[in-house]
Amino acid sequence: MTMKYQREDRVNLGKVKEHLSRYVAKAERGTKIIICRRNRPVAEIIPIDQPPGENRTSLGCRLGSVQIRTDITEPAIPAEDWDALS
């Protein structure tokens, strides 16, 4: 199976060490990154051909799963202990 890349970037190893996450993000967008040592190619970062997965993130809470048993507007510590904080 031959993959088609949008672009190809050549980068020396020192820059990759400084900005690895930047080059991984480029690979995710379809760019082939060729890593060089002293301007000689030694490795490459390529995108993995995978279909996008289902998002399993569940934001918020389910109805009734949280119970608040106090007044959330009153301070968490008694007023007489406020002087200890300063």
N, C-alpha and C positions, 0 to 999 in steps of 0.2 A: 504494500500500500504506500503510495507516494503522497506526501502532504505538500500542499502549496502554502507558502509563507507570503505574507503581505510584504515584508521587508527582511533585510538581513543587516545586523549591526555587528561590527568588530570592535571589541573592547579589551583593553589590557587588564590583567588580573587585579592590579592595584585598585582600579576604578570599580571593578565588580565587588571587591572586598568592602569598599566604602559605601556602595549603593546597591547592595544585593536585592533588596526589596523592590527597588525601581526597575531593575532588569527582569525580575520575575514577573512584575506587573506587565512589562512590555511583552514578555513571552505569552502571558495569558491573553493579550490582545492580538496575538498572531505573529509577532516578530521573532525571528530566529536570531539568537544572540551567540556569536562566536567569541569564545574567550581565548585571548592570546597571552603568551608569556614572551616578553621581548619581541613583540610583533609577529610571533609565530603561532598559528592556531593550535590549541591543545585540547579544547573541549567546546561543547555547545550546550546552550539552554534552549530547548524547543518546547512548544506548547503540546500538551497531551490532548489527543483527539478524543474527547468524551462529550456525550450529550449532557446538557445541563440537568442537574439533579433537582428533585423536589425540595422546596424550602420547608424544613421541619420546625422552624422557629415559631414558638408560640408566644405572642406578645400579650401582656396583661394577665389577668387572673380569671379563673372560671367563676361563675356566679356562685356565691356562697362559700368559697374556699378561704376567705379571709374574714376574721372577726376582730373588730376593734372594741376593746373592753375598757377604754378610758376616754377621757376628753382629749382629743388630739390637739386642742388649742392651748392647753395649759403647759407650763414649763416641765421639763423632764426631771428637774431637781427642785427641792424646796427653796423658797425665797431666801431663807436664812443662810443657805449654803452658797449664795451668789458671791459673797465677799471672798470666799476661798478661791474662786476662779481668777481673781485679779492679783 
